[in-house]
Amino acid sequence: MATSISVRQEGLLTVRVDQEGDSLLVRASGEIDIASAKMLEEELRRALSCDASPIALDLAEVSFIDSTGLRVLLWAAERSRENGNHLRMRNGSAAVRRAIQVTGVERSLQLT
């Protein structure tokens, strides 16, 4: 059974972090933009600095993402690769997949 660690909201973005055993699930819902990206980065930084393995970032409920949000995802992917590759980005919404495709960062941001 998952235990909720935190739920934060910034603008139109809500980030919920749940723990299930040794794993973390970070769920983003709403809009990841210049107003909310920093909060997502803070939550991902916290998740990546703990001993959880694996960490899943669920992007299924993201309705909009701008370049600031993509920068946070790229940062998190790079940080994960440097520290054992524990982060998996999954369930990208149509908005997330479209932004990744249009910007050409598919190799760096692989969704499972």
PyMOL commands that set and color helices and strands:
alter all, ss='L'
color gray80, all
select helices_A, chain A and resi 37-49+67-82+94-103
alter helices_A, ss='H'
color red, helices_A
select strands_A, chain A and resi 3-10+13-20+23-32+55-65+87-90
alter strands_A, ss='S'
color yellow, strands_A
deselect
rebuild
show_as cartoon
